[in-house]
Amino acid sequence: MTNGTRPCCAAAAAAQVQYLMVNGDRIGITNLDEILKKAEVVAADGEGVLRRELIRLVKIYNYVPSPAEKAYEDALYSEYLKKGG
């Protein structure tokens, strides 16, 4: 986990990658656990706010193609719920 800082090198960045199924494709997401944890802050504000926060946070560390944003959002929300959200 980076605690809000960038990794020092490619090897450290690769160690932070976890995989998420997005539209049937296995996609590497950097800092997924940190993203899910940070999003908890807005969970009480409702599903829509939480979904927007998840996608906002994932875009900080990862490229999200515009046409796939909704699919990423769905996958992130599903993962959030699986992890006990």
N, C-alpha and C positions, 0 to 999 in steps of 0.2 A: 504494500500500500504506500502511496506517496505522501499522504498527509497534506495534500494541496500543493506539492512541489512536483516539478517535472523530473522524470528519471534521469540519471546521469549518463546513460548510454543505451544503445540498442538492446543489449542483453538484459538490462534492468527493465526496460520497457516491455520486452517480450515476456518476462516473468510475470507481468501484471495482466496479461491477456487471459480472459476467460471466454468461453464460447456460448453463444445464444442462437437458437433457431429462429430465423427471420424468414418468413415466407418459404419454409422448407429448406433454406440454405443455412449452413453452419457459419456464423459470422463471429469473428474475433472482436471482443469489446475490451478496451483498456479501462481499468479501474472500475469494473462492474460492481464489486462489493461496496466500494466507496460511494458510487453513484446511488445505489439502492439505499444505503444508510443516510446519505445527505437528503434524499427525497422524503424521508420519514417526517421531516419538519413540517411539510405541507399536507400530510396524509389526512389530517382532521378537516381540511378545507374541502374535501370531496374528491371523487375519482377524476373528474376533469382537470382539476388543478394539479393533482398528483401526476397524471399522465403528461401534462405540459412540462412539469418540472423534471420528470425523468428524461424526456427528450432534450430539454435544454441542457441538462447536466451531461448527458452522453455526448452531445455535440462539442463540449469543451475538450474532450480527449479523443474523439473519434469522428471520422467522416461519415455523414449520413446523407445519402443521395436524396434529394427532394422528393422524387416520385415514391421512394420507399419509406418516407417518414412515418406514415400511419402504421405500416407493418412493423417498423422498429418500435413505435410507441406501444402497439399491442403486445409485442414480445417482451418488452421491458416491464410493462404492467403485469403480465402473466408471471414473469420471473420474480417481481416484487412480491406478489401474492404467495408464490411457492416458498419464498424465503421467510414467510411468516408475517408479511405486511398486513 
